[in-house]
Amino acid sequence: MQHKSILLLLLCITLTGFAQNMQEGFTYLETGKYDKAEVFFENVLKDFPDNKTAKLCYGRAVGLLGNSEKAVSIFTDLLEIYPTDFEIKLNYAESLLWNKNYTDAKTFYEGLIKEDPKSFPALLGYANTLSNLKIYNEALIYVNKALEVLPGNPNALTSKKYIYLGYAYQNQQQQNYEEAEKLLKENLVLFDNDKDTLLNLANLYLIAGEFDKAEDTYNIISNNPENKTIALNGIALVKHLKGKEKDALSYSQQAYNTISTLQDTTVIKQTQERYIQANIWNKKYKEAKILIDDLIEQKPNENWILALRATLNIYKSDFKKSVEDYNRILVNDSSSFDGNLGKANALKALGYYNDAYQSANNTLTFYDKQKDATNFIKTLNTSFTPFLETKASYTFDNGDNEAYAFQANVEFPTSTKFKWLASYSYRNTSNSVTNNKAKSNSALFGVSYQLLPNLTFSGSAGLSAANADTSDYTQLLTDIVLNIKPFKLQILDLGYKREIQSFNAELLDREIVMNNFYANYNISTNFNLGWFTQYYYTSQSDNNTRNLIFTSLYYNILSKPSLKAGFNYQYITFKDQVPAIYFSPEKFNATEIFVNLIKDEAITKPKEWFYELTAAFGYQFIENDPKQSTYRIQSKIGYKFSERALLNTYSTRSNIASATAAGFTFTEFGLRFKWYLFNKPLFK
C-alpha cells in the first residue's frame, strides 16, 4: 500500500539562525499544507538558490502535491551535488515511490539499508516499496524491523495494517481463502475491531460463500454507531445472497433512512446503490426506476448510476438497453468491472456468445483471477462442452403393460453456433395378459445451428427398427425445430417430429407412424406470471388425426429454490374413435392445479444435492362421461459429483388418460446420468 509520505519531515540538519526563518515553511509541510509550502520554499530559493534545506523542502512539497517527476528531478540534482548525504538519498528514494518507480526504488532502498541497517525511514520505505510490488511476505519482515527501531510508530503501524490487507487480498484473488482469513485475523489482533480489516474479512466470507460468517462480521462492525450504515448495507447484501430478498430490502431501507445524517459521500453513494439494488432484487422495478431516473438527472454520466440502470434492465430482460449503458460505462472507464462483466452477461442473454467471452476476458485482463468473471466463463464453457446423457427406466400400468427403456444422447459443439447431435434409444415392452412382446431400437443424427442470435435451427434424422409378434419393420424418424425469441421474455418453438407409437407392445406391432406438427409458445413477465401454450396437429399412418392443445398459467412464488403454482388445461380431439386400439376420444378435456418445487441442477454446486417435485390434482372429462378426478406426482432427486458429472433418480405416477386408455394408472421409475466429456469446449 503506497503512502504519499513515509517520512513526516526529515529536518535532521543542523540549522543556522537562517533556518529559523524557514519555520513557517516547515510548519506548512508538517501540517499537510503542501501548496503553501511549495510557494514558501520557491520564494526562499529565489533569494538563496543554493540553500540545501530549502531545496530539499521544496522537493518534498512538490512531490507531495503530486508532481512526482519534478520531485525526482530535484532530488537527482541534489544527489549530484551531495552524493554522500544520507538524508537526500532518503528523500530521493521516497520520490521514486511517489513516481511509482517501484523497481528502481527497491534497488535504491536496498543500498540504503546496507549503508544503515537501523535507519527507520529506509526500513519503512523499503517495506512500502515491497508492498507496492506485492511482495508482501518480505514487506512484513521489513516493517517489523522498522518497528523494532521505533516501537509503536504510527506510520509504521499504518503501513503494517495495509501490508496485511494487501497480502490477504492477494491470497483472496488466488482463492486461498483460509490463508487470507488467517492474515486478516492477525491484523485484527494488532488493530482491534479495525473497520477496514473487518470489511475485508466480511467481503472474503461473501466471496467464499460463507454467508453466516459474513453476517456475523457485519454485526461486529455495526457495534460502532459510526459504522452502522455500512454494516446494514453489508447485511442487506448477505440476505440477498441467501435468497432472502424481503430481508435484504428491510435492512437496506434502514440504511437508506440514515442518509440525511451521513456526511461521508462514499457511504451515501453506497447506501443509495444498495437500496436501489434491493428494490430490483424484490422486483420493485417502478420504485427502482424512479430513484435511478432522479440520480441520472443529477449526474447523467456517472458509472455507478449507469450500472444500476443496466442492472435494472437486465432484470427486466431489456438486454439491449443494458448493453447500451455498459458501453457508456466503458467509454468512461475501459477497466470498469461492472462495465465489462455486466456487458458479458447481457451479451450472453442476447445470444452473442463470442462477444460475451471477449467481455469476460476483458474483465480478467484488469482483475486477474476475479471469481465472478472466472465463474462466468466456466458457466459459458459448460454450455459448449460435449456431453453424454443416459437414461434407464422401468414403466408399468394397471393394463398389465411393462416396459424397459434406455436412451443415450450426445451433444458435441464445435463452435458457439454449431453442434452435432446424436441419440440412441432402446425399448422393450410386453403385456403379461395378452402375452404380446415387442422391442425397438432407434438412432438419430443431426445438427444444431444458431442462424441468428435469436434464432436456432435443430434437425435430426434416423431410423427405428422394431421387432414385434407379427411384424418386423424399419421406419424413418425425424425431429426438426426452430427455436425463436421474437420479443423479450418470449420463446417460440416451431417443429415437426416423425415418430413411432411405441407405448406398448400392441401399438408397436401395429406400426403406427405419427407425423407431429407443433408449436410451443412461452411468455414470461416481470411480475412473476407466466403462460405456456402448446399445440400439436398429428397425422397418423392409420388415417387418423389428432388435435391437442395444452395451456398452463403459472405464478413464480419463490426464486431460490424455484417454487411456482398454476393452472393447466388440456383439450384433445381425434377424427376417428378407435378405443379398442388406443385412446382416441372425439373430445377430451382435463384441468388441474399444480405446485412445482425445483432446485435447479444448473445452479447446484459440486458435492450438493438437487431436486424437483411436482404435485397436480384436477378433473378430466372424456366425451360426455361424468368427470373423473386426476392426480399427477413427479419427483427427481440427484447429486452433483463434480462440475462434469451428476446422477439422479426420477419417478412419475399419474392416472390421467393416455394414448392407450382411460381409467388407468401409470408409473415410471428411472435413473439418469450426465457426464461432460471434457473440462471445457474443444474449440478456442
Secondary structure in CASP SS format (residue, H / E / C, confidence):
PFRMAT SS
TARGET T0000
AUTHOR 0000-0000-0000
METHOD secondary structure of the structure
MODEL  1
M C 1.00
Q C 1.00
H C 1.00
K C 1.00
S C 1.00
I C 1.00
L C 1.00
L C 1.00
L C 1.00
L C 1.00
L C 1.00
C C 1.00
I C 1.00
T C 1.00
L C 1.00
T C 1.00
G H 1.00
F H 1.00
A H 1.00
Q H 1.00
N C 1.00
M C 1.00
Q H 1.00
E H 1.00
G H 1.00
F H 1.00
T H 1.00
Y H 1.00
L H 1.00
E H 1.00
T C 1.00
G C 1.00
K C 1.00
Y H 1.00
D H 1.00
K H 1.00
A H 1.00
E H 1.00
V H 1.00
F H 1.00
F H 1.00
E H 1.00
N H 1.00
V H 1.00
L H 1.00
K H 1.00
D H 1.00
F C 1.00
P C 1.00
D C 1.00
N C 1.00
K H 1.00
T H 1.00
A H 1.00
K H 1.00
L H 1.00
C H 1.00
Y H 1.00
G H 1.00
R H 1.00
A H 1.00
V H 1.00
G H 1.00
L H 1.00
L C 1.00
G C 1.00
N C 1.00
S H 1.00
E H 1.00
K H 1.00
A H 1.00
V H 1.00
S H 1.00
I H 1.00
F H 1.00
T H 1.00
D H 1.00
L H 1.00
L H 1.00
E H 1.00
I H 1.00
Y C 1.00
P C 1.00
T C 1.00
D C 1.00
F H 1.00
E H 1.00
I H 1.00
K H 1.00
L H 1.00
N H 1.00
Y H 1.00
A H 1.00
E H 1.00
S H 1.00
L H 1.00
L H 1.00
W H 1.00
N C 1.00
K C 1.00
N C 1.00
Y H 1.00
T H 1.00
D H 1.00
A H 1.00
K H 1.00
T H 1.00
F H 1.00
Y H 1.00
E H 1.00
G H 1.00
L H 1.00
I H 1.00
K H 1.00
E H 1.00
D C 1.00
P C 1.00
K C 1.00
S C 1.00
F H 1.00
P H 1.00
A H 1.00
L H 1.00
L H 1.00
G H 1.00
Y H 1.00
A H 1.00
N H 1.00
T H 1.00
L H 1.00
S H 1.00
N H 1.00
L C 1.00
K C 1.00
I C 1.00
Y H 1.00
N H 1.00
E H 1.00
A H 1.00
L H 1.00
I H 1.00
Y H 1.00
V H 1.00
N H 1.00
K H 1.00
A H 1.00
L H 1.00
E H 1.00
V H 1.00
L C 1.00
P C 1.00
G C 1.00
N C 1.00
P H 1.00
N H 1.00
A H 1.00
L H 1.00
T H 1.00
S H 1.00
K H 1.00
K H 1.00
Y H 1.00
I H 1.00
Y H 1.00
L H 1.00
G H 1.00
Y H 1.00
A H 1.00
Y H 1.00
Q H 1.00
N H 1.00
Q H 1.00
Q H 1.00
Q C 1.00
Q C 1.00
N C 1.00
Y H 1.00
E H 1.00
E H 1.00
A H 1.00
E H 1.00
K H 1.00
L H 1.00
L H 1.00
K H 1.00
E H 1.00
N H 1.00
L H 1.00
V H 1.00
L H 1.00
F C 1.00
D C 1.00
N C 1.00
D C 1.00
K H 1.00
D H 1.00
T H 1.00
L H 1.00
L H 1.00
N H 1.00
L H 1.00
A H 1.00
N H 1.00
L H 1.00
Y H 1.00
L H 1.00
I H 1.00
A H 1.00
G C 1.00
E C 1.00
F H 1.00
D H 1.00
K H 1.00
A H 1.00
E H 1.00
D H 1.00
T H 1.00
Y H 1.00
N H 1.00
I H 1.00
I H 1.00
S H 1.00
N C 1.00
N C 1.00
P H 1.00
E H 1.00
N H 1.00
K H 1.00
T H 1.00
I H 1.00
A H 1.00
L H 1.00
N H 1.00
G H 1.00
I H 1.00
A H 1.00
L H 1.00
V H 1.00
K H 1.00
H H 1.00
L H 1.00
K C 1.00
G C 1.00
K C 1.00
E H 1.00
K H 1.00
D H 1.00
A H 1.00
L H 1.00
S H 1.00
Y H 1.00
S H 1.00
Q H 1.00
Q H 1.00
A H 1.00
Y H 1.00
N C 1.00
T C 1.00
I H 1.00
S H 1.00
T H 1.00
L C 1.00
Q C 1.00
D C 1.00
T H 1.00
T H 1.00
V H 1.00
I H 1.00
K H 1.00
Q H 1.00
T H 1.00
Q H 1.00
E H 1.00
R H 1.00
Y H 1.00
I H 1.00
Q H 1.00
A H 1.00
N H 1.00
I H 1.00
W H 1.00
N C 1.00
K C 1.00
K C 1.00
Y H 1.00
K H 1.00
E H 1.00
A H 1.00
K H 1.00
I H 1.00
L H 1.00
I H 1.00
D H 1.00
D H 1.00
L H 1.00
I H 1.00
E H 1.00
Q H 1.00
K C 1.00
P C 1.00
N C 1.00
E C 1.00
N H 1.00
W H 1.00
I H 1.00
L H 1.00
A H 1.00
L H 1.00
R H 1.00
A H 1.00
T H 1.00
L H 1.00
N H 1.00
I H 1.00
Y H 1.00
K C 1.00
S C 1.00
D C 1.00
F H 1.00
K H 1.00
K H 1.00
S H 1.00
V H 1.00
E H 1.00
D H 1.00
Y H 1.00
N H 1.00
R H 1.00
I H 1.00
L H 1.00
V H 1.00
N H 1.00
D C 1.00
S C 1.00
S C 1.00
S C 1.00
F H 1.00
D H 1.00
G H 1.00
N H 1.00
L H 1.00
G H 1.00
K H 1.00
A H 1.00
N H 1.00
A H 1.00
L H 1.00
K H 1.00
A H 1.00
L H 1.00
G C 1.00
Y C 1.00
Y H 1.00
N H 1.00
D H 1.00
A H 1.00
Y H 1.00
Q H 1.00
S H 1.00
A H 1.00
N H 1.00
N H 1.00
T H 1.00
L H 1.00
T H 1.00
F H 1.00
Y C 1.00
D C 1.00
K C 1.00
Q C 1.00
K H 1.00
D H 1.00
A H 1.00
T H 1.00
N H 1.00
F H 1.00
I H 1.00
K H 1.00
T H 1.00
L H 1.00
N H 1.00
T H 1.00
S H 1.00
F C 1.00
T C 1.00
P C 1.00
F E 1.00
L E 1.00
E E 1.00
T E 1.00
K E 1.00
A E 1.00
S E 1.00
Y E 1.00
T E 1.00
F E 1.00
D E 1.00
N C 1.00
G C 1.00
D C 1.00
N E 1.00
E E 1.00
A E 1.00
Y E 1.00
A E 1.00
F E 1.00
Q E 1.00
A E 1.00
N E 1.00
V E 1.00
E E 1.00
F E 1.00
P E 1.00
T C 1.00
S C 1.00
T C 1.00
K C 1.00
F E 1.00
K E 1.00
W E 1.00
L E 1.00
A E 1.00
S E 1.00
Y E 1.00
S E 1.00
Y E 1.00
R E 1.00
N E 1.00
T E 1.00
S E 1.00
N E 1.00
S C 1.00
V C 1.00
T C 1.00
N C 1.00
N C 1.00
K E 1.00
A E 1.00
K E 1.00
S E 1.00
N E 1.00
S E 1.00
A E 1.00
L E 1.00
F E 1.00
G E 1.00
V E 1.00
S E 1.00
Y E 1.00
Q E 1.00
L E 1.00
L E 1.00
P C 1.00
N C 1.00
L E 1.00
T E 1.00
F E 1.00
S E 1.00
G E 1.00
S E 1.00
A E 1.00
G E 1.00
L E 1.00
S E 1.00
A E 1.00
A E 1.00
N E 1.00
A E 1.00
D C 1.00
T C 1.00
S C 1.00
D E 1.00
Y E 1.00
T E 1.00
Q E 1.00
L E 1.00
L E 1.00
T E 1.00
D E 1.00
I E 1.00
V E 1.00
L E 1.00
N E 1.00
I E 1.00
K C 1.00
P C 1.00
F C 1.00
K C 1.00
L C 1.00
Q E 1.00
I E 1.00
L E 1.00
D E 1.00
L E 1.00
G E 1.00
Y E 1.00
K E 1.00
R E 1.00
E E 1.00
I E 1.00
Q C 1.00
S C 1.00
F C 1.00
N C 1.00
A H 1.00
E H 1.00
L H 1.00
L H 1.00
D H 1.00
R C 1.00
E C 1.00
I C 1.00
V E 1.00
M E 1.00
N E 1.00
N E 1.00
F E 1.00
Y E 1.00
A E 1.00
N E 1.00
Y E 1.00
N E 1.00
I E 1.00
S E 1.00
T C 1.00
N C 1.00
F C 1.00
N C 1.00
L E 1.00
G E 1.00
W E 1.00
F E 1.00
T E 1.00
Q E 1.00
Y E 1.00
Y E 1.00
Y E 1.00
T E 1.00
S E 1.00
Q E 1.00
S C 1.00
D C 1.00
N C 1.00
N C 1.00
T E 1.00
R E 1.00
N E 1.00
L E 1.00
I E 1.00
F E 1.00
T E 1.00
S E 1.00
L E 1.00
Y E 1.00
Y E 1.00
N E 1.00
I E 1.00
L E 1.00
S C 1.00
K C 1.00
P C 1.00
S E 1.00
L E 1.00
K E 1.00
A E 1.00
G E 1.00
F E 1.00
N E 1.00
Y E 1.00
Q E 1.00
Y E 1.00
I E 1.00
T E 1.00
F E 1.00
K C 1.00
D C 1.00
Q C 1.00
V C 1.00
P C 1.00
A C 1.00
I C 1.00
Y C 1.00
F C 1.00
S C 1.00
P C 1.00
E C 1.00
K C 1.00
F E 1.00
N E 1.00
A E 1.00
T E 1.00
E E 1.00
I E 1.00
F E 1.00
V E 1.00
N E 1.00
L E 1.00
I E 1.00
K E 1.00
D C 1.00
E H 1.00
A H 1.00
I H 1.00
T C 1.00
K C 1.00
P C 1.00
K C 1.00
E E 1.00
W E 1.00
F E 1.00
Y E 1.00
E E 1.00
L E 1.00
T E 1.00
A E 1.00
A E 1.00
F E 1.00
G E 1.00
Y E 1.00
Q E 1.00
F E 1.00
I E 1.00
E C 1.00
N C 1.00
D C 1.00
P C 1.00
K C 1.00
Q E 1.00
S E 1.00
T E 1.00
Y E 1.00
R E 1.00
I E 1.00
Q E 1.00
S E 1.00
K E 1.00
I E 1.00
G E 1.00
Y E 1.00
K E 1.00
F C 1.00
S C 1.00
E C 1.00
R C 1.00
A E 1.00
L E 1.00
L E 1.00
N E 1.00
T E 1.00
Y E 1.00
S E 1.00
T E 1.00
R E 1.00
S E 1.00
N C 1.00
I C 1.00
A C 1.00
S C 1.00
A C 1.00
T C 1.00
A C 1.00
A C 1.00
G C 1.00
F C 1.00
T C 1.00
F E 1.00
T E 1.00
E E 1.00
F E 1.00
G E 1.00
L E 1.00
R E 1.00
F E 1.00
K E 1.00
W E 1.00
Y E 1.00
L C 1.00
F C 1.00
N C 1.00
K C 1.00
P C 1.00
L C 1.00
F C 1.00
K C 1.00
END
